[in-house]
Amino acid sequence: MKVVIYTNYGGFCVPEELWEEVGCDKHQAWTIDRTDKRLIKAIEARACDNCGEYKNLTVVTIPDDVEYTIKEYDGMEHIAEVHRTWR
């Protein structure tokens, strides 16, 4: 499975020029499904862009059977496998 994450400080966002391409608008850009095939295709197509709004968007491949969550610190994200926690 492929998942899009933001790999720098500041936080995930879909660049405005992609909104129409991935089928979202201004109000949906923060909540788009990170596994959306249109989003992944758009980011991978721009992977050669070493600057601009795409350099911090990364497509990560994880096993299909992994239950995951996206964790972040100051906007910098990583994928973590879900596990049990008690307090």
C-alpha positions in Angstrom: 0.0 0.0 0.0 1.2 3.5 -0.7 0.7 6.4 1.7 1.6 10.1 1.2 3.3 11.9 4.1 4.9 15.3 4.7 8.6 15.0 5.6 9.4 18.5 6.8 8.2 20.8 9.6 5.0 22.7 8.9 2.4 20.1 8.2 0.7 18.2 5.4 -1.2 20.1 2.7 -2.1 19.5 -0.9 -0.6 22.2 -3.1 -3.4 24.3 -4.6 -2.5 23.4 -8.2 -3.4 19.8 -7.4 -6.8 20.3 -5.8 -8.7 19.8 -9.0 -6.5 17.0 -10.2 -7.1 15.0 -7.1 -10.8 15.9 -6.9 -10.8 18.1 -3.8 -11.4 21.8 -3.0 -10.0 24.2 -0.5 -12.0 22.8 2.3 -11.1 19.2 1.6 -7.4 19.7 1.0 -6.5 19.0 4.6 -8.6 15.9 4.9 -7.9 14.0 1.7 -7.2 10.3 2.0 -3.5 9.8 2.0 -3.9 6.5 0.1 -6.0 8.2 -2.7 -4.6 6.9 -6.0 -5.0 10.3 -7.7 -3.0 12.0 -5.0 -0.3 9.3 -5.1 -0.1 9.5 -8.9 0.2 13.3 -8.9 3.0 13.2 -6.3 4.9 10.4 -8.0 4.6 12.3 -11.3 6.3 15.3 -9.7 8.9 13.3 -7.8 11.6 14.7 -10.1 10.8 18.2 -8.9 13.5 18.9 -6.4 12.0 22.1 -5.2 8.7 23.8 -4.7 5.7 22.5 -2.9 6.3 18.9 -3.7 9.8 18.3 -2.3 8.3 17.6 1.2 5.5 15.2 0.0 6.7 11.6 0.0 5.0 8.4 -1.1 5.9 5.6 1.4 5.2 2.0 0.6 4.1 -0.2 3.5 2.8 -3.8 3.6 -0.9 -4.1 2.7 -1.8 -5.9 5.9 -0.3 -3.4 8.3 -2.7 -1.4 10.5 -1.0 2.0 10.5 -1.3 5.5 11.8 0.4 8.8 10.7 2.3 10.4 13.5 3.7 13.9 13.4 5.9 16.2 15.4 5.7 19.9 14.5 4.2 18.9 11.2 6.9 16.4 10.2 5.2 13.1 9.7 6.1 9.4 9.8 4.1 6.2 9.6 3.8 4.0 12.6 2.3 0.5 13.0 -0.7 0.6 15.4 -0.2 -1.4 18.6 -1.8 -1.6 21.9 -1.2 1.0 24.6 -2.3 1.0 28.3 -2.2 3.8 30.9 
